Amino acid sequence: MPLIVHTPESQSKPLYAMFDTGANIAAINRKISDDLCLPTHRLYIDLGVFGSIDQSAKVLTSFYISNLDFSVTVEITRSIVTQFITTEKN
């Protein structure tokens, strides 16, 4: 779906996005995040896997998405910033 990713400071980038109606997280590619200079922060989470606990750091950011004529805008908060968007580890 074509849309525009933008910041409150009016930096923007048109792109195509994939929406998964069953997803409970949002993700953005690291290059897009870097191109828009999105502020990030790290969240450390403990993952319990087969009786052991693994601590993982996730980089998060927030941004806005709009349709091409800006008639609809949605704020995306706590989106994972990742190099590759896969079902493994993200």
C-alpha positions in Angstrom: 0.0 0.0 0.0 1.5 3.4 -0.9 1.8 5.8 2.0 4.0 8.5 3.5 6.1 8.1 6.6 6.7 11.3 8.4 7.9 13.0 11.6 6.4 15.9 13.5 9.3 18.0 12.1 7.9 17.5 8.6 10.5 15.1 7.3 8.8 12.6 5.1 9.4 9.7 2.8 6.9 8.1 0.4 7.0 4.3 0.3 5.1 1.1 0.1 4.1 -0.6 3.3 2.8 -4.1 4.1 0.0 -4.3 6.7 -0.7 -7.5 8.5 -4.1 -7.3 10.2 -3.1 -10.1 12.6 0.1 -8.5 13.8 0.5 -7.1 17.3 3.7 -5.1 16.6 4.9 -2.6 14.1 8.3 -2.6 12.4 10.3 -0.2 10.3 13.4 -0.8 8.3 16.6 0.7 9.9 17.5 2.6 6.7 14.2 4.4 6.6 14.5 5.2 10.2 18.0 6.6 9.7 17.0 8.5 6.6 14.2 10.3 8.6 16.5 10.8 11.6 13.8 9.2 13.8 14.7 9.3 17.5 15.2 5.8 19.0 15.5 4.2 22.4 16.4 0.7 23.5 14.1 -1.6 25.4 15.6 -4.6 27.1 13.3 -7.6 27.4 13.8 -11.0 29.0 12.7 -13.9 26.8 12.0 -17.3 28.4 13.0 -20.1 26.0 12.9 -23.7 27.1 13.7 -23.1 30.7 16.4 -20.4 30.2 16.1 -16.7 30.1 17.7 -14.7 27.3 17.9 -10.9 27.5 17.4 -9.1 24.2 17.7 -5.4 23.3 15.2 -4.0 20.8 15.5 -0.6 19.3 12.2 1.3 19.2 11.0 4.5 17.5 7.7 6.4 16.8 6.5 8.1 13.6 3.4 8.9 11.6 2.0 7.4 8.5 -0.5 9.1 6.1 -2.2 8.3 2.9 -0.9 10.1 -0.1 -3.2 13.1 0.2 -2.7 13.4 4.0 -6.5 13.1 4.7 -5.8 10.2 7.2 -2.8 10.2 9.6 -2.0 7.6 12.2 0.7 7.8 14.9 2.8 4.6 15.2 4.4 4.3 18.6 7.0 1.8 19.8 7.8 0.4 16.4 10.7 -2.0 16.3 13.6 -0.8 14.1 15.2 -3.7 12.3 17.5 -4.4 9.4 15.3 -7.2 8.1 11.7 -7.7 8.8 11.1 -11.4 9.4 9.1 -13.6 11.7 12.3 -14.8 13.4 13.5 -12.8 16.5 11.4 -9.7 15.7 
